[in-house]
């Protein structure tokens, strides 16, 4: 049983779980904000309810994915309880590319906007701006990496265009004699 819990996940599984968590994250954050506004920092039971409500937005069929998404939520909850919401949100943003926005066909909206409750206090705006800033930095780093790789490949392509194909130099006198002797030995063996 223990070996199953420590099983390594594939890159494909991580991508799928990340996508599922990104889909549930706006609902999760909205529920946390709602409860924090009324009662302050969430206790274990309130966190469990927030996780449950967020997972209602998902349709997970595979049991392994259920376990993995639960582990991701557990990770968030652990960070929230130990370090606070800001650090937990930053972990979700940096690790999984989460956003409090829900992708819609006509653009993006927060859960609150979906519910027609567009009221931002100073702290919410600061968190939103920080979240967007972190996402922009991540995208900029990714673009810079792609740009550097693109330029490296372009330089290689340019050097291939300008260089004539390299062929083996003709053998010098001794090498030519040795190669001929080897060929003669091989043909003598074939004749026998």
C-alpha positions, 0 to 999 in steps of 0.5 A: 500500500505504501509503495502505491502512495509514493508512486511517481507520476508521469508528466502527462498525469501531472499536466492533467492534474494541474489542469484539473486543479486550475479549473477548480482553483477559482471556485476554491479561492472564492469560497476561502475569500467568502468564509475569511470575509465572514469569520477570518482564517479558515479552520480544518472543517471550513477548509475541507468544505472549501475543497469539497465545493471546489471539487464539485466543479470537476468531473473526475472519472479516474480514481488515480486522478481523484487521489492526485487532485486530493493530494494537491488540495492537501498540499495547498491546505497544509501551506495555508495552515502553516504559512497563510493564504498568500503563500498558499496562493503563490504556491498554486500560481507558481506550481500549477499556473493557477488563476482566480479567473474562469475561462469563458468563451467571451473572455475571463471572469472571476467567480465573484463576477460570475455571481455579479458581485464585482466589489474589490477591496484593497487587499483583494486588488493587491492579491489579484495584481500580485497573481497577475504579476507572477503569471506575467513573470512566468510567461516572460521567462518561458518566452525568453527561453523559447526566444533563446532556443529559437536563436540558437537553432537559427545560428546552427541553421546559418552555419550549416548553410555557409559551410560546405559539406565535410567529406573525409580527406583522402588517405595519405600514402601509408594509409592508402597502402594499409587500406589496400592490403586490408581489402586484399586480405578480405577478398582472399578470405572470401575466395577460400 
